[in-house]
Amino acid sequence: MQTSTPNNMLLKRSVASVWHPCTQMKQHETAPLIPVAYAKGCWLYDPDGRRYLDAVSSWWVNLFGHANERINGELRKQLEELAHVMLAGFTHRPVVELSERLSRRTGGELGHCFYGSDGASAVEIALKMSFHYWRNTGSPEKTQFASIAGSYHGETLGALSVTDVAIFKDTYAPLLRVGARVPSPDWRLAAAGESPREYAARCAQALERHLEEHHERTAALIVEPLVQGATGMAMYDAEYLRRARAICDRYGTHLIADEIMTGLGRTGTFFAYEQAGITPDFLCLSKGITGGYLPLSVVLTRDSIYDAFYDDSVARAFLHSHSYTGNALACRAALATLDIFDADDVINANRAKAARLSSRAEPLARHERIRNFRNTGMIWAFEIDAADPQIGRRVHEAALAREILLRPIGSTVYFMPPYTMSEDEQDMLVMRTLDIVDSLQ
Ligand SMILES: Cc1ncc(COP(=O)(O)O)c(C=O)c1O
């Protein structure tokens, strides 16, 4: 029988009053919620002092650890000056500085930033902007979007329309726009003897065939550059992006890079698309942009696209808004995050950290029960060979019992640690994951 400790009371109150995201709430009858009282660095602590190593960066958002002194300090100062003001008709220093610095990160090619709150709102903005651009420039028939098989772009209706993960999408199918799905360059799908690059080129040919036929109605192709996260950390060769860029140019179709998960250094470069030597027409960022502190998203786009909205006519303007667009506190957290990238040469430092973790993880990569061990930048993933459809849940629970937070996607286990994870913590993560894999029946 459960005792009525303050913790248990909190859990009861939570299931009685909070509808938790992405959750069948009935499962909490047997799998209790985990109360988090505070967090520091890579660790989450419950009120009784139990701790969990945050190996998934709290849903892929945290970059520099929890309660980071530098981000905290900047936020405290910002709080004394300005927390929020509406961005229509007003502006403020943090949003201007952030826009300038993000644009510089694209080499100035994407000159304007439009802000939202969560990732899905950025995707909605990019889709609407692309369609509206074509309408403003005399191609109103471009109303369709293409996305990649296994794509994930968020849960709102527009974002879900370009998503291809059945468990999230199928129920809402009657509410969604029909879009086109092109083959995924995920290298696990390559034919025997075919390299990831050759397979990526083959998938690009399929994209070309699609656009050849449908370009007149297609406004944009949306991609998750290099890693398709929510479908199970599917990784692919940059060749696909190189070719997709050229194909989109050839057929007058925008390329939207959804870097909500892959941006901010996660794949080893500041933006994943850099590895293909291209620039998208729209770039969606969120998650890590505030270091995992506050909800903020942003869509960067080319000035030539911005210019198509610049007119005396209000109807030609992009009349989209969210109340918290460009929130000053969130922008300050983002500026503090960019400061850390600059001051600590994070991209280079991560290279060494990633190489170390990969070498420590070799026993995992070689393990007889593990398939497709893979790594891109600061993401590692593998499948566990198991007939049990509940394997992911079992790994999650076994990991919690070993002070590790893992959140497998089906049979895919992945590590997406904060960049500040120490060598000892890396070793703990690998050793305990090995122990879990060994312990599975
Ligand atoms: C690639 C990608 N796009 C969009 C989203 C949606 O972001 P949010 O959950 O903040 O709405 C996610 C979330 O995981 C994502 O990984």
The ligand as an SDF file (V2000), in Angstrom:
LIG
                    3D

 16 16  0  0  0  0  0  0  0  0999 V2000
   11.9210   18.0260  -36.0800 C   0  0  0  0  0  0  0  0  0  0  0  0
   10.8360   18.5340  -35.1830 C   0  0  0  0  0  0  0  0  0  0  0  0
    9.9650   19.4320  -35.6560 N   0  0  0  0  0  0  0  0  0  0  0  0
    8.9780   19.9270  -34.8930 C   0  0  0  0  0  0  0  0  0  0  0  0
    8.8210   19.5210  -33.5810 C   0  0  0  0  0  0  0  0  0  0  0  0
    7.7130   20.0780  -32.7630 C   0  0  0  0  0  0  0  0  0  0  0  0
    8.2170   20.9250  -31.7620 O   0  0  0  0  0  0  0  0  0  0  0  0
    7.3170   21.2710  -30.4940 P   0  0  0  0  0  0  0  0  0  0  0  0
    7.1380   19.9920  -29.7410 O   0  0  0  0  0  0  0  0  0  0  0  0
    8.1120   22.2750  -29.7350 O   0  0  0  0  0  0  0  0  0  0  0  0
    6.0360   21.8110  -31.0040 O   0  0  0  0  0  0  0  0  0  0  0  0
    9.7050   18.5730  -33.0540 C   0  0  0  0  0  0  0  0  0  0  0  0
    9.5280   18.0770  -31.6920 C   0  0  0  0  0  0  0  0  0  0  0  0
   10.0940   17.0770  -31.2790 O   0  0  0  0  0  0  0  0  0  0  0  0
   10.7350   18.0620  -33.8750 C   0  0  0  0  0  0  0  0  0  0  0  0
   11.6040   17.1340  -33.4400 O   0  0  0  0  0  0  0  0  0  0  0  0
  1  2  1  0
  2  3  1  0
  2 15  2  0
  3  4  2  0
  4  5  1  0
  5  6  1  0
  5 12  2  0
  6  7  1  0
  7  8  1  0
  8  9  2  0
  8 10  1  0
  8 11  1  0
 12 13  1  0
 12 15  1  0
 13 14  2  0
 15 16  1  0
M  END
$$$$
